[in-house]
Amino acid sequence: MNEIKSLEKILKTLANKRRLAIICYLKRRPEAKVGDIANAINLSLTSTSKHLIQLFNADILERDQRNLEMWYKLSKKQNNIVGYVISNSRE
């Protein structure tokens, strides 16, 4: 049952156009800081940060704090569903 809850969490996280836009953006770059992601998807820093946190909490993204900036990249430990979505996303 724990596997089902985990899958549900991932699918709910992916079911959002802004979060999918973040994934597409990071697919083309090794990593990016929050401000660059926000500019690329035309969203405020606050809203972008909230979406990034959800993606991080679902193990879709990894993050690294450098000084005052938070950098994000696609996680290496992706679930098969996430890997499929990322490999089939186009933008």
C-alpha positions in Angstrom: 0.0 0.0 0.0 3.0 2.3 0.6 3.9 2.0 -3.1 0.5 3.1 -4.1 0.6 6.2 -1.9 4.0 7.1 -3.3 2.8 6.7 -6.8 -0.3 8.9 -6.0 2.0 11.6 -4.6 4.2 11.6 -7.7 1.2 11.7 -10.1 -0.5 14.5 -8.2 2.8 16.5 -8.3 3.1 16.0 -12.0 -0.5 16.9 -12.7 0.2 20.6 -13.0 1.3 22.6 -16.0 3.7 24.9 -14.1 5.5 21.9 -12.6 5.7 20.2 -16.0 7.1 23.4 -17.4 9.8 23.4 -14.7 10.6 19.8 -15.6 10.9 20.7 -19.3 13.1 23.6 -18.5 15.4 21.6 -16.3 15.5 18.8 -18.9 17.4 21.2 -21.2 19.8 22.4 -18.5 22.0 20.5 -16.0 20.7 22.8 -13.2 19.2 26.3 -12.7 18.6 28.8 -9.9 15.1 29.7 -8.8 15.1 33.1 -10.4 16.1 31.7 -13.8 13.3 29.1 -13.6 10.8 31.7 -12.6 11.7 33.9 -15.5 11.6 31.0 -18.0 8.1 29.9 -17.0 6.7 33.5 -16.4 5.8 33.0 -12.7 6.7 34.9 -9.5 9.6 33.8 -7.4 7.2 32.8 -4.6 5.0 30.6 -6.7 7.9 29.1 -8.5 9.5 28.3 -5.1 6.4 26.5 -4.0 6.2 24.4 -7.1 9.9 23.6 -6.8 9.4 22.5 -3.2 6.6 20.1 -4.2 8.8 18.6 -6.9 11.7 18.3 -4.4 9.4 16.6 -1.8 8.3 14.1 -4.4 12.0 13.2 -5.2 11.6 14.6 -8.7 14.2 17.3 -8.2 17.4 17.7 -6.2 18.5 21.0 -4.7 21.7 22.6 -3.6 22.0 25.9 -1.7 24.9 28.1 -2.8 25.3 31.2 -0.7 21.8 32.8 -0.8 20.6 31.0 -3.9 18.9 27.7 -4.3 19.8 25.6 -7.4 17.7 22.8 -8.7 18.2 19.9 -11.1 16.4 16.7 -12.1 16.9 13.9 -9.5 19.1 11.0 -10.4 16.8 8.7 -8.3 13.7 9.0 -10.4 10.7 6.8 -10.3 10.0 5.1 -13.6 6.9 7.2 -14.1 8.9 10.4 -13.6 11.6 9.1 -16.0 8.9 8.4 -18.6 7.3 11.9 -18.3 10.7 13.6 -18.5 11.9 11.6 -21.5 8.6 12.2 -23.4 8.3 15.9 -22.6 8.8 18.3 -25.4 9.0 22.1 -25.3 
